[in-house]
Amino acid sequence: MRFSKTKLNLKALGVDAMACWRDGGNDQTGHEVALARIYGVATGLKAVESQYSDEPQNCILGSFDGVNLQTGEMIERAGKLFLPDVGRSYIEALLREGGAAKFDITILASRLRKQDGSLSFTYACESMGADAIDPLAEMREQVRAEIEAPKPVKQIEAPKSKRTAKLAA
């Protein structure tokens, strides 16, 4: 199913990070499950209040699509992206390199057993491809080429009227 939302995060995609404990055997740690694939073009950051801590969190601005790899559900054309720290810091680093970043990442969950014995998970980010980009570079080159290219001069002949023809005779 496809949805169009303004905000994209793992909760909106409906991922189940605890699936890393249900899938793949009885080992206690380390088993990874791919949760979501998120791709798009990031153009900036905006500090927002975090739901999970007192410190502000960076919201990534741009245009994004996401796919829940467990169910196949998609969110298309989201303008705001919220990711776990590991994914967000990766994209923030790309944005520091240039004015925008084109990326394609997979978010994974790995088993984690806390010291008190409770079951949890940790996120990982796998890059499927990423580049710092200048979103106007292609258009800038096209416009510069048009401006620098010599424009053809059009020769226009004046129409001959009957009066001009009589004067010539």
Residue, then its C-alpha position, 0 to 999 in steps of 0.5 A: m500500500r502507498f501513502s503520502k504523508t508530510k512526515l516520515n519516520l519508522k513509526a509512520l512506516g509501522v516497522d517492528a524493531m523487536a522482530c530481530w528477537r523473533d526472527g533468526g534463531n536463538d542466539q542472544t545478540g547480533h542478529e540483524v533484521a532489515l526494517a526500512r529502506i529510506y531514500g530521497v534528497a535532503t536539503g536542510l535541517k530544522a531543530v525540533e522538540s524530541q518526543y524521547s528526550d529533553e534535548p532538541q532533535n534535528c528534523i531532516l528537510g527535503s523530499f523522501d520516500g520510505v518502504n517498510l521491508q517487513t510489510g511492503e508499505m510505502i510512504e511517498r513524498a514526505g517533506k520531513l524525515f525523522l531517523p534514529d541517531v545512526g541514520r540522522s548523523y549519517i545524513e547530517a554529515l553528507l549535508r555538511e559536505g554540500g548544500a544537499a544530499k542524495f541518499d538511499i539507506t537501509i535501517l536495521a535492528s540488532r538484538l541487544r540484551k541489557q544488563d538487567g536481562s531485558l530484551s532490546f535492540t539497537y539500530a544500524c544504518e547501511s548505505m545503498g548509495a549517497d552523495a553530497i549534491d548541489p541541487l542547482a548544479e545541472m540547471r546552473e550549467q544549462v543556463r550558463a551554456e544558454i547565456e554564453a552560446p551565441k544567439p543566431v541573428k535572424q535576417i528579416e526582410a522588409p515586406k515590399s509594398k505596392r508603393t515601394a514597387k512604383l517608386a522603384a520603377 
